[in-house]
Amino acid sequence: MLSVPTLWTVFVINFLALGLIWAYVAHSYPAFGAARFWTASAFAAAAGASCAMLRVVMMDSMLPLFVAGTLMVFAACLAAMGIERFYGKPVSWRGAVLTTSLACAGLGVFAFAYDSMVMRTLIYTCAQAAPFALTLRLLLSPENGRVSPGARLAGIVASVIIGIYALRLVGGLLQPGTFAFVSFNETQALLVLVLVFLSMALNFGFLLMAMDRLRSEVADLALLDDLTGVGNRRQLVRRLTEECARSDRSGESFALLVIDLDGFKAINDTFGHAAGDACLQHFTLMAQTRLRPGDMLARTGGDEFCIVLPSSTLREGAMIARRVLEVCRADAEQCSGKDIPIAVSIGVAQWTREIGMHPDRLIAAADHALYEAKKGGKNGFAAYEPKPVPAPEVTALMEAALRETA
């Protein structure tokens, strides 16, 4: 059986390695705030384990275990704060400082003023388990409709750690000294070995959480337009495909607006591409003020935008088109000096059964309406009205008349 000092050495090396990994993650992804807390937690745990090793050379002093216990509690609080930051919850140092301070005071009292191994075990167990217990709900609750594999693993490991500390507490109460860190025995060695394994598994869960979050962010960026921050053509096609499928099942229509900035090439040629980019960004902000919750604005390339209007008719699409035109006209009237007025043309189309599961047909219909709006003098909108399909009887008569004429 490995000696406890050897196992504590493994504990130190393990947490130093984890600390270096998290430090690299925090440096590489500065916006990932949880990594900083997990870095500090790993180094605090390594420092605590290092202090515990000093018990070998300071057999007559409780000071190493007192400092080690305080640092371990602080490390658990930092790990829990990292989980809260990961899920976007407000992180308060007050709880961590209060938990660590109370644990430090309690351990100090029952280590130096009144020697009680049972009370030290009780205080340390509660202080270590409490931060993890408070974050279990975050780890095991669905985020965006699902629980990530990393969060599930971290939640399970945290639950096991809490269970081990609870068993250690019960064992310490029934057989004082058996599970205490002041005595080196096989039971304690096994406990440290299990905790080393669980600490690695817990941090591996955190790493999986980080990878899942970063992968989701990269996937989101692939669906956004770099200049304006709204959806790009890929996201538009995905959304239109979803809406077509939904409408095909329910029979409920939706509308699409295709928008083109009038005279945009002249703006680029006269004022430069930087001014053109500013116009695109300004139009995006204006258009978004006239959309309803659930509507989606996307830039499909150049000076062309699309707006998807779920559960909307052609009439409602025309109403949104008027709103967008009104805000652009009002903004143009206030332009002065070097300000560049923005004018747009809009084509409106509505999903029909003939379009079915083919979003490209709906885009073509809205493009046709946009072309009509351009022909009508620009700075306006036009709605696509599909030609009525002839009844079978009328079609038969027309074919017969054509044959007689021939």
N, C-alpha and C positions, 0 to 999 in steps of 0.2 A: 504494500500500500504506500502510495506517495505521502510524504510528510506534508503537513499543512503549510509550512513556510514555502515549500516548493510549489504548492498549489496557489498560494498567494502570489508567487512570482509569475506564474502563468496568468493569473488574474491581471496583474499589472501590465504584462506584455500585451495581453488581449485588448485591454482598454486603451493603451497607448496606440496600438495599431488602429483601433476604431477611431480614436481621436484624430489621428493623422488623415484617415480617409475622409472624415466629416470636415476637417479643416480644408482639405482640397476641394470638396464639394462646395463649401461656403465661399471659397475664393473664386471658383470657376463660375458659380451662379450667385452673384451678390443679392439678387432679388429673392432668393430662397431663404427666408429668414429662419425657418425651423432648423436648418443645418448648423447655424451658429449656436443654438441652444444644445443641440445634440453633440456638438464638438466640446462645448464646455462641460457637459455632463460626463462624457467619456474621460476627459482629463481629470475631472474632480474625482471620479471613481478610481482612476489609476493612482491618484495621490492618496486616497483613502486606503487602498490596498497596500501602498508602500508604507504608510504609517502602521498598519496592522502588522507588517513584517517586523517592525522594530520591537514588537513584543518578545521576539526571540532573544534579543540582547538586553531588554529591560524587563526581566521577569517579575521584578518587584514593583513595577509601576503600572498603574492603570491609564496613564496619560496617552500612550500610543493608541490603545483601543478607544479611548474617549474621543481623540481627534479623528480616528478612522471612522467611527460611527457617525460623527457629525458631518464629515465630508460625504459619506455614503448617502446620508439623508438628503444633503444638498444636491448630490448628483441625481437622485430620484426626482427631486423637485424640478431640476433643469430639464430632465427628459420629458416630464409631464408638460412643462411650459412649451417645449418644442412641438409636442402634439397639438397643443392649443393654437400655437402660431400657424402650424401646418393647415389647420382647418379654418383659419381666419378669425379665430376668437380673440377677444382682448386679453393680452397677457399682462398679468399684474405680478410685480415682484413682491408685493405685500404678503401674499399667501406663502411664497417660497421662503421669505425671510422669517415669517412668523413660525412656520413649521420647523425650519432649521433651528431657530432660536429656542423654541420650546423643547425640541429634542436635545439640544446642547445643554440647556439648563437641567432638564430631567436626568440626563446621563451623568452630568457633573454632580448633582446632588447625591445620586445613588451609587456613584463610584468613589467619591472623596469624603462626603459628609456622612452618609449612611450607606454602608456597603450592603447592597441588595441585588443579587444577580437576577432574581425574578423580576424586579421592577425595571432593571436595565433592559432585560429581554422584552418586556411588555412595551416600554417606551420606544425602543428601536424598531420593533416589529410594526407598531401602529404608524410611526413616522415614515417608515419605508413603504408600507402598503398603501397609505392614504393617497399620495399623488397618483399612483397608477389606478386605484379604484375610481378616482374622480374623472379619469380620462377614458375609461372603458366604454362609456356611452358614445363618445366621439369615434372611437376606433371601430366599434361594431355597428354603428348606425349607417344606413345607406347614404352615400353622397352622390347626387345626380342619379338616383334610382338604383345604385348598386354599391356594394361594399368591395373595395379593392382587395386583391389577394394579400398585398402587403399589410394593409390595415387589419385584415382578418387574422393574419399570422401574429402581428404585434398584439392584438387583443387577446388571442388565445395564450400567448406566452406570458403576457402581463397577468392574466388570470391564474396561470400556473404558479407564477412567482408569488402572487398574493396567497395562494393556497399553501405553498411551501412555508411561507412566513407564519401563516396561521397554525400549521402543524408544528412548526418549531416552537411557537409560543405555547401550545398545549403540552408539547413534550417538556419544555422548560419548566412549566408549572407542575407537571406530574413527577419529573425526574430532574430536579435542579442540577445544572452543571453538565448534563449530557450534550446539550446543543449550544452551550455557551462558547464564545470565542476566546475566553480566558484559558480554556483547557484544550490541549491538542490531543484529539482522539480520532478513531476511525470514523465515528459518526460525523464529527465536524469536517473531516477531510472529504467525506462523501458529499456533504452539504455544499462545501465550497466548489467542488467539482461540478455539481449540478448547476449551481448559480453561474459558474463560468460559461457552461453550455447555453443556459437560458439567456444570459446577457448577450451572447453572440447572436442567438436566434432573434432576440428582440431588436437588435440593431440591424440585422438582416431584413426584418420586417419594415423598419424605418427606411432602409435603402430601397426596398421594393415600392414603398409609398412614394418616395421621391422620384423614382424612375417612372412610375405610372403618371404622376402629376406632370413631369417634364414632357413625357410623350403626348399627353393630352394637350399641353400648351403648344407643342410643335404642330400637332394636328389642327388646332384652332388657327394658328398662324397661316397654315397652308390654305385656309378658307377665307382669309381676309385680304383686302386690297391694301398694299403698303402705304399708299399715299393718303387715302381718305379714311381708312380704318373700318369701312363697311365691308360687306361680303363681296367676294369676287365672282367670276363667272362659274367657277367650280361649285361654290356654295349655292349660287342661283339655280344651276341645273339640278343639284341635289334637292333643293327646296321645291322646285317645280315638279320634280318627279314624285316627291312625297304628296304634294297637293293634288296632282293628277290621280294618283292611286286612291287618295281619300275621296275625292269627288267621284271617281268611277264607282266606288263602293256605295257611297251615300246618295249620289245624284245631286249633291249641293255644289253650286258653282263657286268659282273664285275668279278674281280679275288680275290682270297684269298690265302694268304701265311701262312703256319703253320711252325713255327721255333722252333727248339729244340737245346739247347746248348750241344755240344758234351762233354762227360766226366764230366758232372756237379757233379755227385755223388762223383767222385774221388776228385774234388776240395773241396767239403764239408768235406770229410773224411780226407783229407791231411792237408788243411789249416784252416778248421773250417767254421762254418756257417756264421760268419761275413764276411769272405773273399768271400763266395758264394754270399751273399747279395750284396757286392760291385761289383761283376762281373755282376750280373743282372742289377744293376743300370747303370754300365758303358756301357753294351750292349744297354740298352734303349737309352742312349744319342747318341751312335754311329748310331743306326738304324734310329733315328729320323732325323739325318742329311741327310739321303738318301731318305726320303719320299717327296711326292709332296703335295701341298695344297689340303686338302680334304681327303687324306689318313688317316687311323686310325690304330694306334698301340695299342694292348691290351695284357696284360699278363693274360693267362687263368689258371695259376697255376704252381707251381714248377718252372721249367726252360723252360716252353713252352710259346711261344708268337704267336700272329696272327696279320697279317696286312691285312686290308680290302682296296682294290683298286677299288673305284667306276669308272664306265665307262671305264673299262680296259679289254683287251683281255688276253688270255693265254700268248701270246708273250710279252705283256707289263708287265705282272706279272713276267715272267722270267727275264726281264730286271731289275726290281726292286730287284729281288732275287740276281742277279749278283752284283748289287751295294752294297747290304748289305754284301755279302760275301767279296767283295773287301775291304770295309772299315774295316772289322774284320781281314782280312789277313794282311792288311797294319799295323794295330795296333799291331797284334801279332809279326810282324817282328821287331818292335821297343821295344819290351819287353826286359828287362834285370834285373838281380838280382832277387829280390823277386816278380817281376811283374808276373801276371798270364795271359798267352795268352788265348784268347777266340776264339773258333771255333764253327761254327753252321752248322746244316743241315736244308734244307728248302724244303718243299713240296709246289707245286703251283697247283692250280685248278681254273677252270673257271666255272661260272654259265651257265647252259644250260636249255633248256625247260624241260628236264627230271627231273631236280632238282626242278623246280617250286617254290612253297612256303615253301620248307622244307630246312632250313639252315643246319640242321644236316647232310643232304646228301652231301652238299658242304664241310662241315668240314671232313666228312669221306673220300671224294675224295682227299682232300689235305693231310690228314693223310696217306692215301695209298701212295701218292707220296713221303711223308716224309720217310716212311718206305723203299721205293726204294732208296732214297738218302742215307740212313744209310747203306743199303746193298752195295751200290756202293763205300763205303770207307769213308763216313762221310765228313764233311767240304766241302759240295757241295749242289747242288739242283737237284730236279727232277720234271718234270711236269706230271700231270695226263692226260693221253690220253684215253678218254672213248672208249671202243670197239664199232665199227660200228654195228648198228642194221641191221640184214639181211633183204633184201627185201622180200616182201610177196611171190614172185615166188620162190626165193631160199629156203625160209623156207618150202614151200609146197613140193619142190623136195626132201629136206633133210628128211622130215617126211615120204614121200613115200618110199625113199630108206631104211629108218630104218624099215619100215613095211615089205618090201620085204625081208630084211635080217633076220627079225624075223621069 
